[in-house]
Amino acid sequence: MRVLGGSSFNNDLAWRLDDLYLADLTGSGADVRDFLGDGQIVTIRPDGPGHVTGWAPTPALTPNWDTTNDLTQDGDATYVEATAPATRDVYSFENIPAGATVLGAHWNALLRKTEEGGATVKPVVSQGGVDYDGPTQGIGSVAYDRYLTQPYDLNPATGAAWTAAEINAGQFGIVKVS
């Protein structure tokens, strides 16, 4: 079995990696300690407003959630922006199949600063109308050059593994820190 496959042609190098995850064989509780078997990663996008929509959308009359659900990145054609710290934007998201087994959730956001200097945000998971803020993350550039990500192995509201019903009833978003 090869974990990494590579090839070289005309001094170009291409690597392929598929279905890789790391397991902590000494872990306990909900830690991944064995082969997970077949599965799939499902991307869900905003499909409606959440309980708070504090960031300003561009274009101005477009709903916040509709400026953030692009299938392909559109630069600055549609986006939301916040200037004041503690400003939140939370959205409802598409559903996953009701009987799905959820091994974890992963928050992703493509962000950029509007000017040089420090800028930070926190991911938000909202369950039952209560917001659970994730760790502070820095936005590194004035260009859209990397995604911020935050994995959630467990639902922060319950401390237990996610259920499909919790994902489907949940809202997810962002809060500006600085």
N, CA and C atoms as a LAMMPS dump frame, in Angstrom:
ITEM: TIMESTEP
0
ITEM: NUMBER OF ATOMS
534
ITEM: BOX BOUNDS ff ff ff
-5.0000000000000000e+02 5.0000000000000000e+02
-5.0000000000000000e+02 5.0000000000000000e+02
-5.0000000000000000e+02 5.0000000000000000e+02
ITEM: ATOMS id mol type element x y z
1 1 1 N 0.843 -1.174 0
2 1 2 C 0 0 0
3 1 3 C 0.886 1.234 0
4 2 1 N 0.569 2.207 -0.845
5 2 2 C 1.295 3.468 -0.878
6 2 3 C 0.414 4.554 -0.306
7 3 1 N 0.969 5.339 0.581
8 3 2 C 0.221 6.462 1.134
9 3 3 C 0.3 7.64 0.186
10 4 1 N 1.482 7.938 -0.273
11 4 2 C 1.673 9.022 -1.229
12 4 3 C 2.141 8.429 -2.538
13 5 1 N 1.538 8.886 -3.622
14 5 2 C 1.998 8.467 -4.941
15 5 3 C 2.525 9.67 -5.669
16 6 1 N 3.589 9.49 -6.389
17 6 2 C 4.162 10.631 -7.088
18 6 3 C 4.699 10.212 -8.429
19 7 1 N 4.862 11.175 -9.297
20 7 2 C 5.468 10.92 -10.6
21 7 3 C 6.213 12.16 -11.034
22 8 1 N 7.207 11.939 -11.861
23 8 2 C 7.996 13.048 -12.372
24 8 3 C 8.047 12.941 -13.881
25 9 1 N 7.784 14.031 -14.57
26 9 2 C 7.824 14.071 -16.027
27 9 3 C 8.339 15.433 -16.439
28 10 1 N 9.432 15.445 -17.191
29 10 2 C 10.034 16.706 -17.644
30 10 3 C 10.295 17.663 -16.492
31 11 1 N 10.818 17.128 -15.396
32 11 2 C 11.16 17.915 -14.216
33 11 3 C 9.952 18.531 -13.507
34 12 1 N 8.742 18.143 -13.888
35 12 2 C 7.541 18.555 -13.153
36 12 3 C 7.249 17.462 -12.134
37 13 1 N 6.691 17.823 -11.033
38 13 2 C 6.397 16.856 -9.985
39 13 3 C 4.911 16.922 -9.66
40 14 1 N 4.254 15.784 -9.656
41 14 2 C 2.831 15.721 -9.318
42 14 3 C 2.641 14.693 -8.212
43 15 1 N 1.896 15.053 -7.175
44 15 2 C 1.608 14.14 -6.078
45 15 3 C 0.114 13.948 -5.98
46 16 1 N -0.285 12.744 -5.679
47 16 2 C -1.702 12.438 -5.498
48 16 3 C -1.894 11.833 -4.114
49 17 1 N -2.919 12.28 -3.442
50 17 2 C -3.203 11.808 -2.096
51 17 3 C -4.708 11.597 -2.008
52 18 1 N -5.134 10.46 -1.507
53 18 2 C -6.548 10.162 -1.482
54 18 3 C -6.909 9.466 -0.163
55 19 1 N -7.998 9.887 0.433
56 19 2 C -8.535 9.231 1.625
57 19 3 C -7.509 9.091 2.746
58 20 1 N -6.88 10.172 3.103
59 20 2 C -5.901 10.132 4.181
60 20 3 C -6.481 10.797 5.419
61 21 1 N -6.386 10.133 6.526
62 21 2 C -6.682 10.735 7.81
63 21 3 C -5.733 10.132 8.817
64 22 1 N -5.538 10.825 9.898
65 22 2 C -4.631 10.356 10.935
66 22 3 C -5.449 9.859 12.11
67 23 1 N -5.052 8.737 12.649
68 23 2 C -5.745 8.15 13.785
69 23 3 C -4.793 8.11 14.971
70 24 1 N -5.288 8.489 16.124
71 24 2 C -4.521 8.42 17.355
72 24 3 C -4.81 7.066 18.002
73 25 1 N -3.915 6.131 17.804
74 25 2 C -4.147 4.77 18.283
75 25 3 C -4.134 4.667 19.796
76 26 1 N -3.626 5.7 20.479
77 26 2 C -3.592 5.68 21.937
78 26 3 C -4.685 6.546 22.54
79 27 1 N -5.519 7.153 21.712
80 27 2 C -6.545 8.079 22.193
81 27 3 C -7.649 7.378 22.955
82 28 1 N -8.578 8.175 23.445
83 28 2 C -9.715 7.624 24.173
84 28 3 C -10.962 8.391 23.776
85 29 1 N -12.091 7.927 24.231
86 29 2 C -13.349 8.611 23.953
87 29 3 C -13.676 8.605 22.481
88 30 1 N -13.987 9.777 21.931
89 30 2 C -14.432 9.888 20.552
90 30 3 C -13.282 9.996 19.567
91 31 1 N -12.039 9.917 20.025
92 31 2 C -10.909 10.008 19.111
93 31 3 C -10.979 8.899 18.073
94 32 1 N -10.502 9.208 16.871
95 32 2 C -10.433 8.218 15.815
96 32 3 C -9.294 7.257 16.144
97 33 1 N -9.634 5.992 16.338
98 33 2 C -8.622 5.005 16.707
99 33 3 C -8.582 3.822 15.745
100 34 1 N -9.366 3.847 14.702
101 34 2 C -9.416 2.701 13.811
102 34 3 C -9.833 3.185 12.42
103 35 1 N -9.787 2.3 11.455
104 35 2 C -10.2 2.604 10.096
105 35 3 C -11.678 2.999 10.09
106 36 1 N -11.991 4.091 9.436
107 36 2 C -13.366 4.59 9.441
108 36 3 C -14.244 3.945 8.382
109 37 1 N -13.65 3.301 7.397
110 37 2 C -14.435 2.692 6.333
111 37 3 C -14.835 3.717 5.287
112 38 1 N -15.693 3.277 4.372
113 38 2 C -16.143 4.162 3.309
114 38 3 C -16.996 5.29 3.871
115 39 1 N -16.919 6.421 3.243
116 39 2 C -17.71 7.577 3.641
117 39 3 C -17.575 8.652 2.595
118 40 1 N -18.173 9.758 2.844
119 40 2 C -18.041 10.883 1.933
120 40 3 C -18.068 12.177 2.708
121 41 1 N -17.427 13.172 2.136
122 41 2 C -17.447 14.514 2.692
123 41 3 C -18.489 15.294 1.915
124 42 1 N -19.41 15.905 2.619
125 42 2 C -20.498 16.65 1.988
126 42 3 C -20.32 18.126 2.306
127 43 1 N -20.294 18.94 1.269
128 43 2 C -20.231 20.394 1.449
129 43 3 C -21.648 20.94 1.462
130 44 1 N -21.971 21.668 2.497
131 44 2 C -23.273 22.337 2.542
132 44 3 C -23.018 23.84 2.559
133 45 1 N -23.932 24.573 1.96
134 45 2 C -23.78 26.023 1.819
135 45 3 C -24.961 26.74 2.474
136 46 1 N -24.763 28.022 2.788
137 46 2 C -25.885 28.797 3.334
138 46 3 C -27.083 28.771 2.39
139 47 1 N -28.276 28.639 2.978
140 47 2 C -29.496 28.66 2.173
141 47 3 C -30.57 29.583 2.748
142 48 1 N -30.206 30.354 3.779
143 48 2 C -31.164 31.292 4.353
144 48 3 C -30.525 32.066 5.494
145 49 1 N -31.236 33.084 5.97
146 49 2 C -30.679 33.877 7.077
147 49 3 C -30.699 33.091 8.378
148 50 1 N -29.77 33.414 9.236
149 50 2 C -29.745 32.844 10.574
150 50 3 C -30.383 33.808 11.551
151 51 1 N -30.138 33.602 12.829
152 51 2 C -30.781 34.413 13.852
153 51 3 C -30.166 35.797 13.993
154 52 1 N -28.989 36.042 13.368
155 52 2 C -28.39 37.377 13.392
156 52 3 C -27.646 37.606 12.083
157 53 1 N -27.873 38.78 11.49
158 53 2 C -27.214 39.122 10.221
159 53 3 C -26.622 40.514 10.345
160 54 1 N -25.456 40.603 10.978
161 54 2 C -24.855 41.897 11.257
162 54 3 C -23.857 42.403 10.227
163 55 1 N -23.333 41.522 9.379
164 55 2 C -22.352 41.957 8.39
165 55 3 C -23.077 42.579 7.197
166 56 1 N -22.47 43.572 6.581
167 56 2 C -23.084 44.296 5.46
168 56 3 C -22.836 43.555 4.15
169 57 1 N -23.912 43.246 3.401
170 57 2 C -23.733 42.538 2.135
171 57 3 C -23.404 43.474 0.975
172 58 1 N -22.689 42.947 0.002
173 58 2 C -22.465 43.619 -1.283
174 58 3 C -22.793 42.607 -2.363
175 59 1 N -23.711 42.949 -3.289
176 59 2 C -24.485 44.18 -3.419
177 59 3 C -25.429 44.391 -2.241
178 60 1 N -25.714 45.639 -1.979
179 60 2 C -26.405 46.046 -0.755
180 60 3 C -27.766 45.395 -0.549
181 61 1 N -28.529 45.155 -1.58
182 61 2 C -29.877 44.615 -1.415
183 61 3 C -29.925 43.093 -1.477
184 62 1 N -28.775 42.442 -1.549
185 62 2 C -28.71 40.985 -1.58
186 62 3 C -28.705 40.458 -0.149
187 63 1 N -29.478 39.407 0.145
188 63 2 C -29.416 38.838 1.5
189 63 3 C -27.998 38.36 1.835
190 64 1 N -27.605 38.527 3.1
191 64 2 C -26.258 38.135 3.531
192 64 3 C -25.899 36.722 3.089
193 65 1 N -26.759 35.77 3.401
194 65 2 C -26.457 34.374 3.108
195 65 3 C -26.243 34.144 1.62
196 66 1 N -26.942 34.903 0.773
197 66 2 C -26.853 34.7 -0.67
198 66 3 C -25.551 35.254 -1.262
199 67 1 N -24.846 36.073 -0.501
200 67 2 C -23.548 36.573 -0.993
201 67 3 C -22.416 35.627 -0.608
202 68 1 N -22.703 34.618 0.214
203 68 2 C -21.645 33.745 0.737
204 68 3 C -21.768 32.3 0.285
205 69 1 N -22.709 31.986 -0.575
206 69 2 C -22.943 30.58 -0.928
207 69 3 C -22.492 30.232 -2.35
208 70 1 N -21.494 30.922 -2.856
209 70 2 C -21.039 30.708 -4.227
210 70 3 C -20.454 29.307 -4.421
211 71 1 N -20.802 28.693 -5.555
212 71 2 C -20.185 27.418 -5.911
213 71 3 C -18.736 27.625 -6.34
214 72 1 N -18.473 28.731 -6.989
215 72 2 C -17.104 29.099 -7.349
216 72 3 C -16.856 30.506 -6.838
217 73 1 N -15.653 30.768 -6.413
218 73 2 C -15.283 32.066 -5.843
219 73 3 C -15.446 33.153 -6.893
220 74 1 N -16.111 34.263 -6.531
221 74 2 C -16.366 35.338 -7.498
222 74 3 C -15.64 36.632 -7.145
223 75 1 N -14.547 36.524 -6.386
224 75 2 C -13.799 37.729 -6.022
225 75 3 C -14.653 38.632 -5.159
226 76 1 N -14.728 39.9 -5.532
227 76 2 C -15.511 40.855 -4.76
228 76 3 C -16.854 41.189 -5.41
229 77 1 N -17.376 40.29 -6.241
230 77 2 C -18.692 40.531 -6.835
231 77 3 C -19.789 40.434 -5.776
232 78 1 N -19.686 39.454 -4.877
233 78 2 C -20.63 39.306 -3.77
234 78 3 C -19.847 38.936 -2.518
235 79 1 N -20.158 39.602 -1.413
236 79 2 C -19.479 39.312 -0.15
237 79 3 C -20.208 40 0.989
238 80 1 N -19.81 39.667 2.218
239 80 2 C -20.26 40.38 3.403
240 80 3 C -19.028 40.965 4.081
241 81 1 N -19.243 42.07 4.82
242 81 2 C -18.127 42.775 5.448
243 81 3 C -18.559 43.309 6.802
244 82 1 N -17.624 43.272 7.747
245 82 2 C -17.872 43.845 9.073
246 82 3 C -16.704 44.743 9.437
247 83 1 N -17.013 45.887 10.033
248 83 2 C -15.96 46.796 10.477
249 83 3 C -15.862 46.87 11.993
250 84 1 N -16.948 46.649 12.695
251 84 2 C -16.95 46.766 14.158
252 84 3 C -16.718 45.407 14.818
253 85 1 N -15.844 45.344 15.826
254 85 2 C -15.665 44.094 16.572
255 85 3 C -16.988 43.621 17.176
256 86 1 N -17.1 42.317 17.34
257 86 2 C -18.263 41.63 17.919
258 86 3 C -19.454 41.565 16.963
259 87 1 N -19.276 41.96 15.707
260 87 2 C -20.352 41.87 14.722
261 87 3 C -20.468 40.424 14.249
262 88 1 N -21.689 39.876 14.298
263 88 2 C -21.952 38.474 13.945
264 88 3 C -22.761 38.37 12.661
265 89 1 N -22.545 37.272 11.97
266 89 2 C -23.346 36.895 10.813
267 89 3 C -23.512 35.378 10.88
268 90 1 N -24.756 34.914 10.958
269 90 2 C -25.046 33.491 11.104
270 90 3 C -26.102 33.127 10.069
271 91 1 N -25.974 31.933 9.481
272 91 2 C -26.862 31.507 8.404
273 91 3 C -27.419 30.115 8.673
274 92 1 N -28.587 29.843 8.088
275 92 2 C -29.044 28.454 8.021
276 92 3 C -28.333 27.819 6.824
277 93 1 N -28.215 26.504 6.853
278 93 2 C -27.487 25.79 5.805
279 93 3 C -28.332 24.692 5.199
280 94 1 N -27.909 24.222 4.039
281 94 2 C -28.556 23.099 3.385
282 94 3 C -28.549 21.891 4.335
283 95 1 N -29.499 20.992 4.143
284 95 2 C -29.588 19.792 4.963
285 95 3 C -28.728 18.665 4.408
286 96 1 N -28.324 17.79 5.286
287 96 2 C -27.712 16.526 4.894
288 96 3 C -28.781 15.458 5.048
289 97 1 N -28.594 14.252 4.482
290 97 2 C -29.63 13.218 4.626
291 97 3 C -29.923 12.929 6.102
292 98 1 N -31.189 12.776 6.436
293 98 2 C -31.628 12.636 7.828
294 98 3 C -30.969 11.463 8.547
295 99 1 N -30.698 10.378 7.868
296 99 2 C -30.12 9.205 8.525
297 99 3 C -28.605 9.136 8.448
298 100 1 N -27.961 10.2 7.989
299 100 2 C -26.511 10.173 7.792
300 100 3 C -25.771 10.016 9.121
301 101 1 N -24.686 9.283 9.074
302 101 2 C -23.78 9.194 10.216
303 101 3 C -22.766 10.322 10.07
304 102 1 N -22.664 11.177 11.076
305 102 2 C -21.779 12.333 11.017
306 102 3 C -20.551 12.047 11.876
307 103 1 N -19.385 12.066 11.253
308 103 2 C -18.141 11.827 11.973
309 103 3 C -17.503 13.115 12.456
310 104 1 N -18 14.245 11.963
311 104 2 C -17.484 15.537 12.37
312 104 3 C -17.972 16.612 11.415
313 105 1 N -17.769 17.847 11.796
314 105 2 C -18.12 18.99 10.961
315 105 3 C -16.873 19.848 10.818
316 106 1 N -16.804 20.573 9.715
317 106 2 C -15.631 21.403 9.453
318 106 3 C -16.102 22.746 8.913
319 107 1 N -15.844 23.817 9.646
320 107 2 C -16.2 25.179 9.247
321 107 3 C -15.098 25.699 8.329
322 108 1 N -15.479 26.263 7.175
323 108 2 C -14.524 26.831 6.224
324 108 3 C -14.991 28.212 5.791
325 109 1 N -14.062 29.143 5.667
326 109 2 C -14.41 30.49 5.191
327 109 3 C -13.241 31.052 4.39
328 110 1 N -13.546 31.653 3.265
329 110 2 C -12.549 32.344 2.453
330 110 3 C -12.68 33.827 2.762
331 111 1 N -11.664 34.386 3.396
332 111 2 C -11.712 35.756 3.893
333 111 3 C -10.486 36.533 3.442
334 112 1 N -10.619 37.845 3.445
335 112 2 C -9.462 38.704 3.225
336 112 3 C -9.629 39.957 4.064
337 113 1 N -8.496 40.597 4.387
338 113 2 C -8.531 41.883 5.079
339 113 3 C -8.793 42.967 4.038
340 114 1 N -9.376 44.083 4.459
341 114 2 C -9.592 45.196 3.539
342 114 3 C -8.456 46.214 3.601
343 115 1 N -7.592 46.073 4.611
344 115 2 C -6.426 46.95 4.72
345 115 3 C -5.347 46.221 5.513
346 116 1 N -4.123 46.676 5.403
347 116 2 C -3.024 46.066 6.147
348 116 3 C -3.241 46.246 7.645
349 117 1 N -2.666 45.373 8.437
350 117 2 C -2.842 45.397 9.884
351 117 3 C -3.514 44.116 10.337
352 118 1 N -3.755 44.011 11.62
353 118 2 C -4.346 42.807 12.184
354 118 3 C -5.839 42.719 11.949
355 119 1 N -6.3 41.503 11.699
356 119 2 C -7.73 41.234 11.564
357 119 3 C -7.969 39.803 12.016
358 120 1 N -8.926 39.603 12.915
359 120 2 C -9.225 38.27 13.427
360 120 3 C -10.726 38.038 13.473
361 121 1 N -11.091 36.76 13.392
362 121 2 C -12.488 36.328 13.445
363 121 3 C -12.57 35.048 14.258
364 122 1 N -13.794 34.665 14.602
365 122 2 C -14.052 33.364 15.224
366 122 3 C -15.166 32.683 14.443
367 123 1 N -15.055 31.365 14.242
368 123 2 C -16.195 30.639 13.68
369 123 3 C -17.306 30.562 14.718
370 124 1 N -18.529 30.457 14.255
371 124 2 C -19.692 30.37 15.149
372 124 3 C -20.513 29.139 14.781
373 125 1 N -20.822 28.332 15.792
374 125 2 C -21.776 27.232 15.669
375 125 3 C -22.947 27.609 16.563
376 126 1 N -24.135 27.658 15.989
377 126 2 C -25.328 28.022 16.749
378 126 3 C -26.258 26.816 16.819
379 127 1 N -26.569 26.41 18.05
380 127 2 C -27.462 25.275 18.289
381 127 3 C -28.553 25.726 19.24
382 128 1 N -29.791 25.582 18.836
383 128 2 C -30.912 25.964 19.686
384 128 3 C -30.912 27.441 20.05
385 129 1 N -30.385 28.294 19.173
386 129 2 C -30.346 29.733 19.425
387 129 3 C -29.198 30.192 20.3
388 130 1 N -28.324 29.276 20.703
389 130 2 C -27.157 29.628 21.512
390 130 3 C -25.92 29.551 20.626
391 131 1 N -25.114 30.61 20.629
392 131 2 C -23.896 30.645 19.828
393 131 3 C -22.719 30.091 20.603
394 132 1 N -21.946 29.258 19.949
395 132 2 C -20.707 28.712 20.494
396 132 3 C -19.584 29.201 19.596
397 133 1 N -18.799 30.145 20.116
398 133 2 C -17.708 30.718 19.339
399 133 3 C -16.497 29.801 19.388
400 134 1 N -15.883 29.602 18.227
401 134 2 C -14.666 28.817 18.13
402 134 3 C -13.452 29.675 18.454
403 135 1 N -12.265 29.135 18.244
404 135 2 C -11.042 29.87 18.553
405 135 3 C -10.805 31.021 17.579
406 136 1 N -10.13 32.052 18.074
407 136 2 C -9.785 33.207 17.238
408 136 3 C -8.804 32.779 16.157
409 137 1 N -9.06 33.259 14.941
410 137 2 C -8.188 32.962 13.81
411 137 3 C -7.83 34.259 13.102
412 138 1 N -6.587 34.375 12.701
413 138 2 C -6.115 35.561 12.004
414 138 3 C -6.342 35.483 10.51
415 139 1 N -6.681 36.621 9.929
416 139 2 C -6.803 36.737 8.477
417 139 3 C -5.476 37.298 8.004
418 140 1 N -4.772 36.568 7.155
419 140 2 C -3.384 36.893 6.867
420 140 3 C -3.114 37.825 5.713
421 141 1 N -4.079 38.124 4.87
422 141 2 C -3.743 38.834 3.638
423 141 3 C -4.897 39.709 3.168
424 142 1 N -4.559 40.675 2.313
425 142 2 C -5.581 41.488 1.659
426 142 3 C -6.071 40.805 0.381
427 143 1 N -5.528 39.625 0.089
428 143 2 C -5.96 38.827 -1.065
429 143 3 C -6.697 37.593 -0.565
430 144 1 N -7.562 37.046 -1.402
431 144 2 C -8.216 35.779 -1.087
432 144 3 C -7.209 34.665 -1.382
433 145 1 N -6.357 34.345 -0.406
434 145 2 C -5.292 33.394 -0.692
435 145 3 C -5.337 32.122 0.139
436 146 1 N -6.214 32.044 1.137
437 146 2 C -6.332 30.806 1.909
438 146 3 C -7.653 30.777 2.662
439 147 1 N -8.112 29.556 2.885
440 147 2 C -9.325 29.345 3.676
441 147 3 C -8.954 29.264 5.15
442 148 1 N -9.789 29.817 5.993
443 148 2 C -9.71 29.541 7.42
444 148 3 C -10.589 28.326 7.668
445 149 1 N -10.138 27.437 8.534
446 149 2 C -10.883 26.218 8.804
447 149 3 C -10.92 25.943 10.304
448 150 1 N -11.954 25.265 10.723
449 150 2 C -12.055 24.839 12.111
450 150 3 C -12.802 23.51 12.16
451 151 1 N -12.123 22.43 12.546
452 151 2 C -12.821 21.149 12.675
453 151 3 C -13.583 21.065 13.995
454 152 1 N -14.709 20.395 13.948
455 152 2 C -15.515 20.124 15.138
456 152 3 C -15.819 18.631 15.159
457 153 1 N -15.023 17.866 15.896
458 153 2 C -15.291 16.435 16.033
459 153 3 C -16.567 16.212 16.824
460 154 1 N -16.81 17.085 17.795
461 154 2 C -17.99 16.974 18.659
462 154 3 C -18.825 18.243 18.542
463 155 1 N -20.109 18.109 18.766
464 155 2 C -21.001 19.263 18.784
465 155 3 C -20.669 20.089 20.034
466 156 1 N -20.303 21.373 19.878
467 156 2 C -19.948 22.161 21.054
468 156 3 C -21.111 22.379 22.027
469 157 1 N -22.33 22.202 21.569
470 157 2 C -23.486 22.381 22.453
471 157 3 C -23.685 21.184 23.372
472 158 1 N -23.335 19.986 22.903
473 158 2 C -23.616 18.781 23.674
474 158 3 C -22.361 18.076 24.179
475 159 1 N -21.226 18.334 23.529
476 159 2 C -20.001 17.621 23.874
477 159 3 C -20.005 16.184 23.371
478 160 1 N -20.999 15.825 22.567
479 160 2 C -21.124 14.476 22.016
480 160 3 C -20.983 14.526 20.495
481 161 1 N -20.916 13.364 19.894
482 161 2 C -20.832 13.289 18.438
483 161 3 C -22.046 13.975 17.804
484 162 1 N -21.817 14.57 16.642
485 162 2 C -22.889 15.227 15.906
486 162 3 C -23.913 14.212 15.427
487 163 1 N -25.146 14.659 15.296
488 163 2 C -26.175 13.884 14.609
489 163 3 C -26.578 14.671 13.368
490 164 1 N -27.161 13.979 12.415
491 164 2 C -27.65 14.66 11.221
492 164 3 C -28.699 15.707 11.595
493 165 1 N -29.544 15.404 12.556
494 165 2 C -30.582 16.353 12.987
495 165 3 C -29.96 17.627 13.547
496 166 1 N -28.854 17.505 14.282
497 166 2 C -28.188 18.695 14.838
498 166 3 C -27.556 19.543 13.739
499 167 1 N -26.95 18.901 12.758
500 167 2 C -26.395 19.647 11.617
501 167 3 C -27.532 20.369 10.899
502 168 1 N -28.618 19.662 10.626
503 168 2 C -29.733 20.238 9.861
504 168 3 C -30.441 21.353 10.626
505 169 1 N -30.513 21.278 11.934
506 169 2 C -31.164 22.325 12.727
507 169 3 C -30.209 23.443 13.087
508 170 1 N -28.918 23.22 12.922
509 170 2 C -27.921 24.195 13.315
510 170 3 C -27.8 25.377 12.37
511 171 1 N -27.181 26.396 12.867
512 171 2 C -26.798 27.568 12.063
513 171 3 C -25.311 27.772 12.281
514 172 1 N -24.651 28.324 11.284
515 172 2 C -23.21 28.47 11.328
516 172 3 C -22.839 29.832 10.771
517 173 1 N -21.77 30.425 11.297
518 173 2 C -21.39 31.746 10.824
519 173 3 C -20.051 32.189 11.341
520 174 1 N -19.975 33.496 11.589
521 174 2 C -18.698 34.135 11.885
522 174 3 C -18.922 35.356 12.791
523 175 1 N -17.935 35.667 13.613
524 175 2 C -17.963 36.893 14.413
525 175 3 C -16.62 37.596 14.233
526 176 1 N -16.663 38.886 14.002
527 176 2 C -15.439 39.68 13.879
528 176 3 C -14.889 39.924 15.277
529 177 1 N -13.587 39.674 15.471
530 177 2 C -12.944 39.93 16.743
531 177 3 C -12.199 41.244 16.668
532 178 1 N -11.336 41.402 15.681
533 178 2 C -10.611 42.67 15.514
534 178 3 C -10.362 42.954 14.047
